[in-house]
Amino acid sequence: MAELHRYRSHTCGALRASDIGNNVRLSGWVHRVRDHGGVLFIDLRDHYGITQVVADPDSPAFKNAEAVRSEWVIRIDGTVRKRPDGTTNADLPTGEIELFATEIEVLSHGNRSCPFQCSVSRTIRKICACSIASLICAARRCTGTSCSAWRSLPRSASA
């Protein structure tokens, strides 16, 4: 493999069928891990999208793939390949391909004390934004909606 950037050669939303056969490096958050009869599927996400990563028992990255959990930050080297017939995902821009993992490095373990899955829903993100604004207001000892922290929230989050 040619010398790659320390963390990525592509974003998680960038890979397409035209990249099949290329060796790439991705970094991001583990969105979900699925075990399908010994073959592990990791949905890796960054701010640009999601890519499905595959590790089977023959993959040199399989042992590390078994250890990763949701919200861990990882770097994956691998080969882009076409998804098998019938497994494409038309809902994802990267839905025609998958990344066969050859190396996985854990960059950060997820926060084990997180009370909810960080990516669950827009509602949770709104609650988080309001909670952060509340903490800022409490620290500033201000009174809610007159505070600049509240005014900086997206209109739908403060409703």
N, C-alpha and C positions, 0 to 999 in steps of 0.2 A: 504494500500500500504506500502511495506517495505520502510525503510529510503533510500532516493535516494540522489545522488550527487546534489548539489545546482542547477546546470544548466542542466545536462543531464545524462541519463543512457545509451543512444545510440547516434550515429551520425545520421544525416538525411539520409545517404545512407546505413545504416546498417540493417534496419529492413526487414525481409523476411517472407514468409508464416509460417516458423517454429516458429515465434514469436506471432502468432495469439493467443489471449487470455491473453497475458502478459500486465501488467501495466507498462508503460514506461514514460520517461521524455525526451523531445527534446528541444533544443534551437537553434535559428537561425534567419535568416532574412525572412520576409514575401516577397516571390517572387511574388505572385499574390493572389488576393481574388476574388472568384466567388460566386455569389448568384444565386442559382437554385431553385426558388420558395420557398424561406424561409429556405432552407438548404444551409449553407455556406461551401465552400471549400476553404481552405487555402493551398497554396503550400509553404511549409517551406523549406528553403535551408540553408545549411552550406557548408563548403569547401569539404564535402564528398559526397553530393548528395541532392536529393529533396524527401520529403515525403508529401503525400496528407493528410491533416487534415480535419476532418468533424465535424461540429457543427450544430445540428438541434435545433429547439425551445425547445426540451426536455432536451438538454444538459445544465448542470449547467454553462458551459463556454460560452453559446450563446451570452449573453449581451456583454462580452468582445470581442468575435469574431466579432460582428457587428462593433466594433470601430476600429479594426486594419486596417492599410493601408500598401501599398508597402514600403519596406525597413525599416519598424519598426523591432526592435529586440524583440523577444518574447520567453517565455518559456511555453511549453505546457505539461501538464500531461494528460494521456489518456490511453485507451485500444486499443491494436492492433486488428484489425478485418479484415476479408477477404473482398475484394471489391465485390460488388454485381456482379452477372453474367453479362457479356457483358460490364463491365466498367474497366476491367484490362487494363493496359498500358504497352505493351510489350517493349516500348522504354525506360522505367525506370527500374532499378534493383529493386526498391521498388514498382513496378507497380501492384503487386498482392494484396497489403495490403493498408489499410488506418488507420489513427489514429483517434479514436472517442474521441474528446476533453472533458475532465472533469474539467480542470482548465487551464486558460490562464493568464499569468502575462506579462505585458508590461515591458520590461527591458530598452528600449530606443525608443523614437519616432524618426521616420525617419527625415532626413534633408528636411524640407519643401522648401528650396530654391534650391534644386538640379535641374539643368536645363534639365536633361534627366534621364531616368530610368537607374540605374547603371548597370543592368545586360543585357542590350539590345543586344549588339553584340560585336564580337571580334574587329570590326573596332573602336567602341567607346572606348574599353579598350586600343587599340593602341594609339588613339588620347590622351587619358588621360595619358598614360605613356610618350608620347612625351611632353605633356604639363607640366607634373611634371619635366621632364628633363630640359625643357626650363626655368622653374622657378628656378631650382637649378643653371643653367648656368647664369641666370640673377643675382642671388644673389652672385655668385662667380665672376661675370663680366668676364666670359670666352667667347670663340668664338665657340659655337656650337660643331661640331663633334670632336674637339680636347679635349673636356671636358670628364672627367671620368664618368659623369652622362650619357652622350650620349653613351659612350662605354659600359656601363653596361646594356643598353636596349637590349632586345631580337632583333636579327637581323631583324625580320619581322616588329617589332614595329617602328624601326627607318627608315624604307624604305618609 
